[in-house]
Amino acid sequence: MTSMKFPKDFLWGAATASYQIEGAWNEDGKGESIWDRFTHQPFKILNGDNGDIACDHYHRMPEDVQLMKKIGLQSYRFSISWPRIFPAGYGEVNQKGVDFYNRLVDQLLAAGISPNITLNHWDLPQALQEKGGWPNRDTANYFTDYSALIFKQLGDRVDLWSTFNEPWVISSLGYGDGIFAPGISDKSQGYQAAHHLLLAHGNTVKIFRDGNYKGKIGIVLSMTNNRPATQSEADIAACKRVNQDNYGFFLDPIYKGAYPKDFMEWIGPHAPKIKPGDLEKINQPIDYLGVNYYMTFEVAFSNLGGLLKIDMQQKSASNWDFTPEIGFSINPDGLTTLLGYIRKEYNNPPIYITENGCTVEEKPNEEGFIMDWGRIDYIRAHLRALHTAIQEGSDIRGYTVWSLFDNFEWTFGYKPRFGIIRVDYQTLERYPKQSAFWYQEVIKNNGLDY
Ligand code: FCB
């Protein structure tokens, strides 16, 4: 058994997102979001589920903060619902929405928990979608105005900020493929959306700097670990395209001030329209990169593989299975590989792991308790992979479990349960699982035995 200690000041947390936990979708002046609209349509979501009630966090926030305190979280990553603040996306402010997040931040601080705010985790105001959504350049300006208001309201008390959660998911799954809200499947709109998300990001970082707020600001990306299926030139090139689509398209402009040239040529007429000066705006220094890591893919060239001509297969490590209900591959070492790639490609930026976690087979006893050893094994293995990356020289500042609660898992509805706290969706009672108590020890010791 070896003992793994994490660096001094390493930040341990857990994450959620507004649409996945808040509920109260049309209460206290909140506007409709694209996820409200999407989930209210038939056949979009498993079992017809939606986030109308979700974990009812909007009404149970004080007790939820007390639970976080009991677990000993040092940091809580949550997102703000833009349509709760600006029901129409811009213009008139909904004060009750602002008050809710003000109370949340104050209660977190009183509980000794550092707030880590994501300004947008996918729930764009539907009113802005009516104007074209992210493919419309104006949306980037509305986002910056919304962020400016949030900074003014909360900027004195928040240590960590991110502009967006997983912009690739918004642009690619929301606008390119249409399997997520707002359900548009048009590659050109997808890449245009990505450019505007980046523009919104850059402009927001700029106003954050200009306001001299005390916290740090970054962006959170979904980063799968991808490897070529064979060493053939075609497979290697296909894998590179996936990396460029998934992260190069975002990180190159942010860190290097340019889109990957060969990739832009590959997508040809679907490449976004860029105005002079845009890349300078996007190329703002950020304080950290947020990495969400879940899975590893093998990528092969395929003639039938859409615009990118790829075939992607999830690959679990030989001693791991796939996660139940949602079928994610498990490959802890993929995290070390991925972090090594970022270290080399982007000059070793400070990193927080902003999401990592899994579903497991779980059945509560009659007390509602769950012995989720599978989740503990998963997190332990990923912490070990993370520790290895730190020893190799990566600058890792913190780890965040996805998720604090079982919650609404997008198109999979409530079936997959990612929480370290169980939510009984009938009674809305919360039950910390064994993993929550195990995690409490990890936090206390700033490490674990392996
Ligand atoms: C990430 C999302 C998060 C959750 C996890 C399982 O891509 O950011 O909201 O759905 O996956």
Residues whose N, C-alpha, C, O or C-beta is under 5 A from the ligand:
A	BS01	FCB	A17
